[in-house]
Amino acid sequence: MKTARRRAREYAVQGIYEWQLNADRPASLIEKHLRENDYFPKADEALFREILFGVLNDSAHLSKLLVPFYERDAAEVSPVERAIMLMAAFELTAHPQTPCPVIINEAIEIAKTFGGTDGHKFVNGVLDKLAAEVRADEVLAIRNRRQGA
């Protein structure tokens, strides 16, 4: 069963994807469209809104954080995978209270659902590198715990 937070992330990714394909469409219209889904009430509405509007308002900065880790031309990244990584980049930078493994694992699972065949591997690789940069202390602590176990 999907959690309310997973559903919020999935709807946010769908909204980010829609925005990428229709950049002139107002965010409020994208939100309205997503709210029409019968399962939307099961999503964490506050998290959905925070991610969707956070990404749309700060997409240039978030993209700038991600691009160095693509290992391919940015134009070759699918809009689905880009939407997922933008969502996760937002959470990694704006939600320090959410552990980075949770954010990355959620992104991987969403990539398995919506992305291409091996898209989740690409998403995982990029987000691991981004987390090591934007949450260096947390990533180091996790690595140290794993080595000590």
DSSP file (Angstrom, degrees, kcal/mol; ACC not computed):
  #  RESIDUE AA STRUCTURE BP1 BP2  ACC     N-H-->O    O-->H-N    N-H-->O    O-->H-N    TCO  KAPPA ALPHA  PHI   PSI    X-CA   Y-CA   Z-CA
    1    1 A M              0   0    0      0, 0.0     2,-0.2     0, 0.0     0, 0.0   0.000 360.0 360.0 360.0 135.9    0.0    0.0    0.0
    2    2 A K        -     0   0    0      1,-0.1     2,-0.1     2,-0.0     0, 0.0  -0.543 360.0-128.2 -78.2 138.5    1.3    3.4   -0.9
    3    3 A T     >  -     0   0    0     -2,-0.2     4,-2.3     1,-0.1     5,-0.2  -0.388  23.4-111.3 -78.2 163.9    1.8    5.9    1.9
    4    4 A A  H  > S+     0   0    0      1,-0.2    40,-2.3     2,-0.2     4,-2.1   0.855 120.4  52.8 -62.8 -34.7    0.4    9.4    1.7
    5    5 A R  H  > S+     0   0    0      2,-0.2     4,-2.2    38,-0.2    -1,-0.2   0.888 107.6  50.3 -70.0 -38.8    3.9   10.8    1.3
    6    6 A R  H  > S+     0   0    0      2,-0.2     4,-2.6     1,-0.2    -2,-0.2   0.938 111.2  49.1 -62.8 -45.8    4.7    8.5   -1.6
    7    7 A R  H  X S+     0   0    0     -4,-2.3     4,-2.7     1,-0.2     5,-0.2   0.907 109.1  52.9 -60.2 -41.4    1.5    9.5   -3.3
    8    8 A A  H  X S+     0   0    0     -4,-2.1     4,-2.4     1,-0.2    -1,-0.2   0.921 110.7  47.1 -59.9 -43.9    2.4   13.2   -2.8
    9    9 A R  H  X S+     0   0    0     -4,-2.2     4,-2.6     2,-0.2    -2,-0.2   0.902 111.4  51.2 -65.1 -40.9    5.8   12.6   -4.4
   10   10 A E  H  X S+     0   0    0     -4,-2.6     4,-2.2     2,-0.2    -2,-0.2   0.925 112.3  45.6 -63.2 -44.5    4.2   10.8   -7.3
   11   11 A Y  H  X S+     0   0    0     -4,-2.7     4,-2.4     2,-0.2    -1,-0.2   0.895 111.9  52.4 -66.1 -38.4    1.7   13.6   -7.9
   12   12 A A  H  X S+     0   0    0     -4,-2.4     4,-2.8    -5,-0.2     5,-0.2   0.926 109.0  50.0 -62.0 -43.7    4.4   16.2   -7.6
   13   13 A V  H  X S+     0   0    0     -4,-2.6     4,-2.7     1,-0.2    -2,-0.2   0.912 110.1  50.5 -60.8 -42.6    6.5   14.3  -10.2
   14   14 A Q  H  X S+     0   0    0     -4,-2.2     4,-2.5     1,-0.2    -1,-0.2   0.904 111.9  47.7 -62.3 -40.3    3.5   14.2  -12.5
   15   15 A G  H  X S+     0   0    0     -4,-2.4     4,-2.4     2,-0.2    -2,-0.2   0.903 112.0  48.5 -66.6 -41.4    3.1   17.9  -12.1
   16   16 A I  H  X S+     0   0    0     -4,-2.8     4,-2.2     2,-0.2    -2,-0.2   0.905 112.1  50.2 -64.5 -41.5    6.8   18.7  -12.7
   17   17 A Y  H  X S+     0   0    0     -4,-2.7     4,-1.7    -5,-0.2    -2,-0.2   0.941 111.0  48.2 -60.1 -48.5    6.6   16.5  -15.8
   18   18 A E  H  X S+     0   0    0     -4,-2.5     4,-1.5     1,-0.2    -2,-0.2   0.904 110.8  51.8 -60.1 -41.8    3.6   18.3  -17.1
   19   19 A W  H  < S+     0   0    0     -4,-2.4    -1,-0.2     1,-0.2    -2,-0.2   0.882 105.6  54.9 -63.4 -39.0    5.2   21.7  -16.4
   20   20 A Q  H  < S+     0   0    0     -4,-2.2     3,-0.4     1,-0.2    -1,-0.2   0.875 113.2  42.0 -61.6 -36.4    8.3   20.6  -18.3
   21   21 A L  H  < S+     0   0    0     -4,-1.7    -1,-0.2     1,-0.2    -2,-0.2   0.697 129.0  29.1 -83.9 -19.7    6.2   19.8  -21.4
   22   22 A N    ><  +     0   0    0     -4,-1.5     3,-2.4    -5,-0.2    -1,-0.2  -0.532  67.6 168.0-138.9  67.3    4.0   22.9  -21.0
   23   23 A A  T 3  S+     0   0    0     -3,-0.4    -1,-0.1     1,-0.3    -3,-0.1   0.711  76.9  58.3 -60.5 -21.7    6.2   25.6  -19.3
   24   24 A D  T 3  S+     0   0    0     -3,-0.1    -1,-0.3     2,-0.1    -5,-0.1   0.561  81.7 103.8 -85.6  -6.2    3.7   28.3  -20.1
   25   25 A R  S <  S-     0   0    0     -3,-2.4    -3,-0.1    -6,-0.2     5,-0.1  -0.612  81.3-113.4 -76.6 129.0    0.9   26.5  -18.2
   26   26 A P    >>  -     0   0    0      0, 0.0     4,-1.8     0, 0.0     3,-0.7  -0.325  15.8-126.6 -62.9 142.4    0.3   28.1  -14.8
   27   27 A A  H 3> S+     0   0    0      1,-0.3     4,-2.8     2,-0.2     5,-0.2   0.844 110.2  60.1 -57.6 -34.8    1.2   26.0  -11.8
   28   28 A S  H 3> S+     0   0    0      1,-0.2     4,-2.3     2,-0.2    -1,-0.3   0.864 104.6  48.8 -63.2 -35.3   -2.3   26.5  -10.4
   29   29 A L  H <> S+     0   0    0     -3,-0.7     4,-2.3     2,-0.2    -1,-0.2   0.884 110.8  50.2 -71.0 -39.1   -3.8   24.8  -13.5
   30   30 A I  H  X S+     0   0    0     -4,-1.8     4,-2.2     2,-0.2    -2,-0.2   0.935 112.0  48.2 -62.3 -46.1   -1.3   21.9  -13.2
   31   31 A E  H  X S+     0   0    0     -4,-2.8     4,-2.3     1,-0.2    -2,-0.2   0.932 110.5  51.0 -60.2 -46.0   -2.3   21.5   -9.5
   32   32 A K  H  X S+     0   0    0     -4,-2.3     4,-0.8     1,-0.2    -1,-0.2   0.910 109.1  51.6 -58.5 -43.7   -6.0   21.7  -10.4
   33   33 A H  H >< S+     0   0    0     -4,-2.3     3,-0.8     1,-0.2    -1,-0.2   0.916 111.2  46.8 -60.0 -45.0   -5.6   19.0  -13.0
   34   34 A L  H >< S+     0   0    0     -4,-2.2     3,-1.7     1,-0.2    -1,-0.2   0.856 104.7  60.7 -67.8 -34.9   -3.8   16.6  -10.6
   35   35 A R  H 3< S+     0   0    0     -4,-2.3    -1,-0.2     1,-0.3    -2,-0.2   0.701  90.4  71.4 -65.8 -18.3   -6.4   17.2   -7.9
   36   36 A E  T << S+     0   0    0     -3,-0.8    -1,-0.3    -4,-0.8     2,-0.2   0.637  73.6 106.1 -73.4 -13.1   -9.0   15.8  -10.3
   37   37 A N  S X  S-     0   0    0     -3,-1.7     3,-1.6    -4,-0.2    -3,-0.0  -0.477  76.7-131.4 -69.2 135.9   -7.6   12.3   -9.8
   38   38 A D  T 3  S+     0   0    0      1,-0.3    -1,-0.1    -2,-0.2     4,-0.1   0.781 105.7  49.7 -58.4 -29.3   -9.8   10.1   -7.6
   39   39 A Y  T >  S+     0   0    0      1,-0.2     3,-1.9     2,-0.1    -1,-0.3   0.485  80.9  96.7 -91.5  -3.2   -6.8    9.0   -5.5
   40   40 A F  G X  S+     0   0    0     -3,-1.6     3,-2.5     1,-0.3    -1,-0.2   0.878  74.0  63.7 -56.3 -39.6   -5.5   12.6   -4.8
   41   41 A P  G 3  S+     0   0    0      0, 0.0    -1,-0.3     0, 0.0     4,-0.2   0.719  95.5  61.7 -58.9 -17.5   -7.2   12.8   -1.4
   42   42 A K  G <  S+     0   0    0     -3,-1.9   -35,-0.2     2,-0.1     2,-0.2   0.515  90.0  91.6 -83.9  -4.5   -5.0    9.9   -0.2
   43   43 A A  S <  S-     0   0    0     -3,-2.5     2,-1.2    -4,-0.3   -38,-0.2  -0.555  92.4-104.1 -89.3 154.6   -1.9   12.0   -0.8
   44   44 A D     >  -     0   0    0    -40,-2.3     4,-2.6    -2,-0.2     5,-0.2  -0.684  37.6-164.2 -74.9 100.2   -0.1   14.2    1.7
   45   45 A E  H  > S+     0   0    0     -2,-1.2     4,-2.7     1,-0.2     5,-0.2   0.874  81.7  52.6 -61.9 -41.1   -1.4   17.5    0.3
   46   46 A A  H  > S+     0   0    0      1,-0.2     4,-2.4     2,-0.2    -1,-0.2   0.922 112.2  45.2 -62.9 -43.9    1.1   19.7    2.2
   47   47 A L  H  > S+     0   0    0      2,-0.2     4,-2.7     1,-0.2     5,-0.3   0.924 112.1  52.8 -65.3 -43.5    4.1   17.7    0.9
   48   48 A F  H  X S+     0   0    0     -4,-2.6     4,-2.9     1,-0.2     5,-0.2   0.949 112.7  43.7 -54.7 -52.0    2.7   17.7   -2.6
   49   49 A R  H  X S+     0   0    0     -4,-2.7     4,-2.4     1,-0.2     5,-0.5   0.901 112.9  51.9 -63.4 -41.7    2.2   21.4   -2.7
   50   50 A E  H  X S+     0   0    0     -4,-2.4     4,-1.7    -5,-0.2    -1,-0.2   0.926 115.3  41.0 -62.7 -44.4    5.6   22.1   -1.1
   51   51 A I  H  X S+     0   0    0     -4,-2.7     4,-2.9     2,-0.2     5,-0.3   0.965 117.0  47.2 -68.1 -51.8    7.5   19.9   -3.6
   52   52 A L  H  X S+     0   0    0     -4,-2.9     4,-2.4    -5,-0.3     5,-0.2   0.958 121.0  35.3 -56.8 -55.8    5.5   21.0   -6.7
   53   53 A F  H  X S+     0   0    0     -4,-2.4     4,-2.1    -5,-0.2    -1,-0.2   0.836 116.2  56.1 -71.7 -31.0    5.7   24.7   -6.1
   54   54 A G  H  X S+     0   0    0     -4,-1.7     4,-1.2    -5,-0.5    -1,-0.2   0.925 111.9  42.6 -63.6 -44.4    9.2   24.5   -4.6
   55   55 A V  H  X S+     0   0    0     -4,-2.9     4,-0.5     2,-0.2     3,-0.4   0.939 114.9  49.0 -67.4 -46.9   10.5   22.8   -7.7
   56   56 A L  H  < S+     0   0    0     -4,-2.4     3,-0.4    -5,-0.3    -1,-0.2   0.868 114.5  46.1 -63.9 -34.9    8.7   25.1  -10.1
   57   57 A N  H  < S+     0   0    0     -4,-2.1    -1,-0.2     1,-0.2    -2,-0.2   0.725 126.7  27.9 -78.0 -21.2    9.9   28.2   -8.3
   58   58 A D  H  X S+     0   0    0     -4,-1.2     4,-2.4    -3,-0.4     5,-0.2   0.045  78.5 124.2-128.6  26.0   13.5   27.0   -8.0
   59   59 A S  H  X S+     0   0    0     -4,-0.5     4,-2.7    -3,-0.4     5,-0.2   0.841  72.7  55.4 -62.0 -35.7   14.0   24.8  -11.0
   60   60 A A  H  > S+     0   0    0      2,-0.2     4,-2.0     1,-0.2    -1,-0.2   0.938 111.9  43.0 -63.7 -45.8   17.0   26.6  -12.4
   61   61 A H  H  > S+     0   0    0      2,-0.2     4,-1.6     1,-0.2    -2,-0.2   0.924 115.4  48.9 -65.6 -44.4   18.9   26.3   -9.2
   62   62 A L  H  X S+     0   0    0     -4,-2.4     4,-1.7     1,-0.2    -2,-0.2   0.898 111.1  50.2 -63.7 -40.7   17.9   22.6   -8.7
   63   63 A S  H  X S+     0   0    0     -4,-2.7     4,-2.8     1,-0.2    -1,-0.2   0.901 106.8  55.2 -62.4 -40.7   18.9   21.8  -12.4
   64   64 A K  H  < S+     0   0    0     -4,-2.0    -1,-0.2     1,-0.2    -2,-0.2   0.847 107.6  50.1 -62.5 -33.6   22.2   23.5  -11.8
   65   65 A L  H  < S+     0   0    0     -4,-1.6    -1,-0.2     1,-0.1    -2,-0.2   0.870 116.7  40.9 -69.4 -37.3   22.9   21.2   -8.9
   66   66 A L  H >< S+     0   0    0     -4,-1.7     3,-2.3     1,-0.2     4,-0.3   0.878  96.3  74.1 -80.7 -40.9   22.0   18.0  -10.8
   67   67 A V  G >< S+     0   0    0     -4,-2.8     3,-1.8     1,-0.3     4,-0.4   0.801  87.7  60.8 -51.5 -41.1   23.6   18.6  -14.3
   68   68 A P  G 3  S+     0   0    0      0, 0.0    -1,-0.3     0, 0.0     3,-0.2   0.740 106.7  48.8 -60.4 -19.1   27.2   18.0  -13.2
   69   69 A F  G <  S+     0   0    0     -3,-2.3    -2,-0.2    -4,-0.2    60,-0.1   0.387  84.3  91.1-101.0   3.3   26.2   14.4  -12.2
   70   70 A Y    <   -     0   0    0     -3,-1.8    -1,-0.2    -4,-0.3     3,-0.1   0.845  68.0-156.0 -69.0 -34.5   24.4   13.4  -15.3
   71   71 A E  S    S+     0   0    0     -4,-0.4     2,-0.3    -3,-0.2    -1,-0.1   0.733  72.7  61.6  58.7  23.2   27.4   11.9  -17.2
   72   72 A R  S    S-     0   0    0     -5,-0.3    -1,-0.2     5,-0.0    -2,-0.1  -0.947 106.8 -67.8-159.9 167.9   25.5   12.6  -20.4
   73   73 A D    >   -     0   0    0     -2,-0.3     3,-2.1     1,-0.1     4,-0.4  -0.417  43.1-128.0 -63.8 136.4   24.2   15.7  -22.1
   74   74 A A  G >  S+     0   0    0      1,-0.3     3,-1.4     2,-0.2    -1,-0.1   0.819 108.2  62.9 -56.5 -32.5   21.3   17.2  -20.2
   75   75 A A  G 3  S+     0   0    0      1,-0.3    -1,-0.3     3,-0.0    -2,-0.1   0.709  96.7  59.7 -66.6 -19.3   19.1   17.1  -23.3
   76   76 A E  G <  S+     0   0    0     -3,-2.1     2,-0.4     2,-0.1    -1,-0.3   0.551  80.6 101.3 -86.4  -8.2   19.4   13.3  -23.3
   77   77 A V  S <  S-     0   0    0     -3,-1.4    -7,-0.0    -4,-0.4    -3,-0.0  -0.635  80.7-117.0 -79.3 129.7   17.8   13.0  -19.9
   78   78 A S     >  -     0   0    0     -2,-0.4     4,-2.7     1,-0.1     5,-0.2  -0.320  16.5-121.8 -65.9 148.1   14.2   11.9  -20.1
   79   79 A P  H  > S+     0   0    0      0, 0.0     4,-2.3     0, 0.0     5,-0.1   0.824 112.8  55.1 -59.4 -30.7   11.6   14.4  -18.8
   80   80 A V  H  > S+     0   0    0      2,-0.2     4,-2.2     1,-0.2     5,-0.2   0.959 111.1  42.3 -67.0 -50.6   10.3   11.7  -16.4
   81   81 A E  H  > S+     0   0    0      1,-0.2     4,-2.5     2,-0.2     5,-0.2   0.887 114.2  52.5 -64.6 -37.9   13.7   11.1  -14.9
   82   82 A R  H  X S+     0   0    0     -4,-2.7     4,-2.6     2,-0.2    -1,-0.2   0.921 108.8  50.4 -62.8 -43.3   14.4   14.8  -14.8
   83   83 A A  H  X S+     0   0    0     -4,-2.3     4,-2.2    -5,-0.2    -2,-0.2   0.913 111.4  48.6 -61.1 -43.0   11.2   15.4  -12.9
   84   84 A I  H  X S+     0   0    0     -4,-2.2     4,-2.3     1,-0.2    -1,-0.2   0.917 113.1  46.8 -63.6 -43.9   12.0   12.7  -10.4
   85   85 A M  H  X S+     0   0    0     -4,-2.5     4,-2.8     2,-0.2    -2,-0.2   0.859 110.2  52.8 -70.3 -34.3   15.5   14.1   -9.8
   86   86 A L  H  X S+     0   0    0     -4,-2.6     4,-2.3     2,-0.2    -1,-0.2   0.920 109.7  50.0 -63.5 -42.8   14.2   17.7   -9.5
   87   87 A M  H  X S+     0   0    0     -4,-2.2     4,-2.1    -5,-0.2    -2,-0.2   0.947 114.7  43.2 -58.3 -49.5   11.7   16.4   -6.8
   88   88 A A  H  X S+     0   0    0     -4,-2.3     4,-3.0     1,-0.2    -2,-0.2   0.882 111.3  54.1 -67.6 -38.7   14.5   14.6   -4.9
   89   89 A A  H  X S+     0   0    0     -4,-2.8     4,-1.8     2,-0.2    -1,-0.2   0.900 108.5  50.8 -61.9 -39.8   16.9   17.5   -5.3
   90   90 A F  H  X S+     0   0    0     -4,-2.3     4,-2.8     2,-0.2     5,-0.3   0.952 112.9  44.8 -60.9 -49.0   14.3   19.8   -3.8
   91   91 A E  H  X S+     0   0    0     -4,-2.1     4,-2.3     1,-0.2     7,-0.2   0.903 110.7  54.0 -64.3 -40.2   13.8   17.5   -0.8
   92   92 A L  H  < S+     0   0    0     -4,-3.0    -1,-0.2     1,-0.2    -2,-0.2   0.860 119.7  33.7 -61.7 -34.1   17.5   17.0   -0.3
   93   93 A T  H  < S+     0   0    0     -4,-1.8    -2,-0.2    -5,-0.2    -1,-0.2   0.767 128.8  33.3 -92.7 -27.1   18.1   20.7   -0.1
   94   94 A A  H  < S+     0   0    0     -4,-2.8    -3,-0.2    -5,-0.2    -2,-0.2   0.587 114.0  53.4-107.8 -12.5   14.8   21.9    1.5
   95   95 A H    ><  +     0   0    0     -4,-2.3     3,-1.8    -5,-0.3    -1,-0.2  -0.577  50.8 160.4-124.2  68.8   13.9   19.0    3.9
   96   96 A P  T 3  S+     0   0    0      0, 0.0    -1,-0.1     0, 0.0     4,-0.1   0.736  73.6  67.1 -62.7 -19.4   16.9   18.3    6.1
   97   97 A Q  T 3  S+     0   0    0     -3,-0.1    -2,-0.0     2,-0.1    -3,-0.0   0.708  86.8  77.1 -73.5 -19.4   14.6   16.5    8.5
   98   98 A T  S <  S-     0   0    0     -3,-1.8    -3,-0.1    -7,-0.2     5,-0.1  -0.827  94.4-116.7 -92.2 120.8   13.9   13.7    6.0
   99   99 A P    >>  -     0   0    0      0, 0.0     4,-1.8     0, 0.0     3,-0.7  -0.252  17.9-126.0 -58.0 139.9   16.9   11.3    5.8
  100  100 A C  H 3> S+     0   0    0      1,-0.2     4,-2.7     2,-0.2     5,-0.3   0.849 108.3  58.7 -60.7 -34.5   18.6   11.3    2.4
  101  101 A P  H 3> S+     0   0    0      0, 0.0     4,-2.6     0, 0.0    -1,-0.2   0.884 105.7  51.0 -62.0 -32.9   18.3    7.5    2.0
  102  102 A V  H <> S+     0   0    0     -3,-0.7     4,-2.4     2,-0.2    -2,-0.2   0.942 111.8  46.1 -65.5 -46.7   14.5    7.9    2.3
  103  103 A I  H  X S+     0   0    0     -4,-1.8     4,-2.1     2,-0.2    -1,-0.2   0.927 115.8  45.5 -62.0 -46.1   14.4   10.6   -0.3
  104  104 A I  H  X S+     0   0    0     -4,-2.7     4,-2.5     2,-0.2    -1,-0.2   0.917 112.9  49.8 -66.4 -43.6   16.7    8.6   -2.7
  105  105 A N  H  X S+     0   0    0     -4,-2.6     4,-2.5    -5,-0.3    -1,-0.2   0.895 110.1  50.9 -63.6 -39.2   14.8    5.4   -2.2
  106  106 A E  H  X S+     0   0    0     -4,-2.4     4,-2.4     2,-0.2    -1,-0.2   0.925 110.9  49.1 -62.0 -43.1   11.5    7.1   -2.8
  107  107 A A  H  X S+     0   0    0     -4,-2.1     4,-2.4     2,-0.2    -2,-0.2   0.905 110.4  50.8 -62.8 -41.8   12.9    8.6   -6.1
  108  108 A I  H  X S+     0   0    0     -4,-2.5     4,-2.1     2,-0.2    -1,-0.2   0.929 111.1  48.0 -61.6 -45.9   14.2    5.2   -7.1
  109  109 A E  H  X S+     0   0    0     -4,-2.5     4,-1.5     1,-0.2    -2,-0.2   0.892 112.2  48.6 -64.7 -39.0   10.8    3.5   -6.5
  110  110 A I  H  X S+     0   0    0     -4,-2.4     4,-3.0     1,-0.2     5,-0.4   0.882 109.9  52.8 -67.2 -37.1    9.0    6.3   -8.4
  111  111 A A  H  X S+     0   0    0     -4,-2.4     4,-2.0     1,-0.2    -2,-0.2   0.868 106.5  53.1 -65.3 -35.6   11.5    5.9  -11.3
  112  112 A K  H  < S+     0   0    0     -4,-2.1    -1,-0.2     1,-0.2    -2,-0.2   0.860 115.2  42.0 -65.2 -34.2   10.8    2.2  -11.4
  113  113 A T  H  < S+     0   0    0     -4,-1.5    -2,-0.2    -5,-0.2    -1,-0.2   0.925 133.8  15.0 -77.3 -47.0    7.1    3.0  -11.7
  114  114 A F  H  < S+     0   0    0     -4,-3.0    -3,-0.2    -5,-0.1    -2,-0.2   0.673 110.1  78.8-106.2 -20.8    7.2    5.9  -14.2
  115  115 A G  S  < S-     0   0    0     -4,-2.0     5,-0.0    -5,-0.4    -4,-0.0  -0.083  83.4 -78.2 -87.8-176.4   10.7    5.8  -15.8
  116  116 A G    >   -     0   0    0      1,-0.0     3,-1.0     2,-0.0     4,-0.5  -0.080  60.2 -79.6 -72.3 178.4   12.4    3.8  -18.4
  117  117 A T  T 3  S+     0   0    0      1,-0.3     3,-0.2     2,-0.1    -2,-0.1   0.886 128.6  15.0 -50.4 -53.5   13.7    0.3  -18.0
  118  118 A D  T >> S+     0   0    0      1,-0.1     4,-1.3     2,-0.1     3,-1.0   0.156  92.7 113.8-109.4  17.8   17.0    1.3  -16.3
  119  119 A G  H <> S+     0   0    0     -3,-1.0     4,-2.7     1,-0.3     5,-0.2   0.837  70.5  61.6 -58.2 -34.6   16.0    4.8  -15.4
  120  120 A H  H 3> S+     0   0    0     -4,-0.5     4,-2.4    -3,-0.2    -1,-0.3   0.830 100.7  53.8 -63.7 -31.0   16.0    4.0  -11.7
  121  121 A K  H <> S+     0   0    0     -3,-1.0     4,-2.4     2,-0.2    -1,-0.2   0.910 110.3  46.1 -68.9 -41.5   19.8    3.2  -11.9
  122  122 A F  H  X S+     0   0    0     -4,-1.3     4,-2.4     2,-0.2     5,-0.2   0.937 113.4  49.3 -63.9 -47.3   20.6    6.5  -13.5
  123  123 A V  H  X S+     0   0    0     -4,-2.7     4,-2.7     1,-0.2     5,-0.2   0.922 111.3  50.1 -57.9 -46.4   18.4    8.4  -10.9
  124  124 A N  H  X S+     0   0    0     -4,-2.4     4,-2.5     1,-0.2     5,-0.2   0.930 110.8  48.7 -59.3 -47.9   20.1    6.5   -8.1
  125  125 A G  H  X S+     0   0    0     -4,-2.4     4,-1.6     1,-0.2    -2,-0.2   0.915 114.3  44.8 -60.6 -45.4   23.6    7.3   -9.4
  126  126 A V  H  X S+     0   0    0     -4,-2.4     4,-2.4     1,-0.2    -1,-0.2   0.935 115.3  46.8 -65.3 -46.4   22.9   11.0   -9.8
  127  127 A L  H  X S+     0   0    0     -4,-2.7     4,-2.9    -5,-0.2     5,-0.2   0.852 107.6  56.1 -69.9 -33.6   21.1   11.4   -6.5
  128  128 A D  H  X S+     0   0    0     -4,-2.5     4,-1.9    -5,-0.2    -1,-0.2   0.929 111.8  44.3 -59.7 -43.8   23.8    9.5   -4.6
  129  129 A K  H  X S+     0   0    0     -4,-1.6     4,-1.0    -5,-0.2    -2,-0.2   0.901 113.6  49.7 -68.5 -41.0   26.4   12.0   -5.9
  130  130 A L  H >X S+     0   0    0     -4,-2.4     4,-3.1     1,-0.2     3,-0.7   0.932 110.0  50.8 -63.6 -44.7   24.2   15.0   -5.2
  131  131 A A  H 3X S+     0   0    0     -4,-2.9     4,-2.5     1,-0.3     8,-0.3   0.895 105.1  56.8 -60.2 -40.2   23.5   13.8   -1.6
  132  132 A A  H 3< S+     0   0    0     -4,-1.9    -1,-0.3    -5,-0.2    -2,-0.2   0.791 115.2  39.2 -62.0 -26.2   27.2   13.4   -1.0
  133  133 A E  H X< S+     0   0    0     -4,-1.0     3,-0.6    -3,-0.7    -2,-0.2   0.906 123.8  34.0 -88.0 -48.8   27.6   17.1   -2.0
  134  134 A V  H 3< S+     0   0    0     -4,-3.1    -3,-0.2     1,-0.2    -2,-0.2   0.672 133.1  29.0 -87.1 -15.8   24.6   18.8   -0.4
  135  135 A R  T 3X S+     0   0    0     -4,-2.5     4,-2.6    -5,-0.4     5,-0.3  -0.307  73.2 150.0-134.4  50.6   24.4   16.5    2.7
  136  136 A A  H <> S+     0   0    0     -3,-0.6     4,-2.5     1,-0.2     5,-0.2   0.873  72.0  50.1 -54.8 -45.0   28.1   15.6    3.1
  137  137 A D  H  > S+     0   0    0      1,-0.2     4,-2.3     2,-0.2    -1,-0.2   0.915 112.8  46.4 -63.3 -43.4   27.9   15.2    6.9
  138  138 A E  H  > S+     0   0    0      2,-0.2     4,-2.2     1,-0.2    -2,-0.2   0.921 113.6  48.1 -65.3 -44.2   24.9   13.0    6.8
  139  139 A V  H  X S+     0   0    0     -4,-2.6     4,-2.4    -8,-0.3    -2,-0.2   0.907 112.1  49.9 -63.7 -41.9   26.3   10.8    4.0
  140  140 A L  H  X S+     0   0    0     -4,-2.5     4,-2.5    -5,-0.3    -1,-0.2   0.910 110.0  50.5 -63.0 -42.8   29.6   10.4    5.8
  141  141 A A  H  X S+     0   0    0     -4,-2.3     4,-2.2     2,-0.2    -1,-0.2   0.897 110.5  49.7 -62.6 -40.4   27.8    9.5    9.0
  142  142 A I  H  X S+     0   0    0     -4,-2.2     4,-2.2     2,-0.2    -2,-0.2   0.928 111.5  48.5 -64.1 -45.2   25.8    6.8    7.2
  143  143 A R  H  X S+     0   0    0     -4,-2.4     4,-2.2     1,-0.2    -2,-0.2   0.905 111.1  50.5 -62.1 -41.4   29.0    5.4    5.6
  144  144 A N  H  X S+     0   0    0     -4,-2.5     4,-1.9     1,-0.2    -1,-0.2   0.891 109.7  50.2 -64.7 -39.4   30.7    5.3    8.9
  145  145 A R  H  X S+     0   0    0     -4,-2.2     4,-1.0     1,-0.2    -1,-0.2   0.904 110.9  49.7 -63.6 -41.0   27.8    3.5   10.5
  146  146 A R  H  < S+     0   0    0     -4,-2.2     3,-0.3     1,-0.2    -2,-0.2   0.895 112.4  46.9 -66.0 -39.3   27.8    0.9    7.7
  147  147 A Q  H  < S+     0   0    0     -4,-2.2    -1,-0.2     1,-0.2    -2,-0.2   0.830 112.3  50.5 -71.5 -31.3   31.5    0.3    8.1
  148  148 A G  H  <        0   0    0     -4,-1.9    -1,-0.2     1,-0.2    -2,-0.2   0.645 360.0 360.0 -80.7 -14.6   31.3    0.0   11.8
  149  149 A A     <        0   0    0     -4,-1.0    -1,-0.2    -3,-0.3    -2,-0.2   0.474 360.0 360.0 -81.3 360.0   28.5   -2.5   11.6
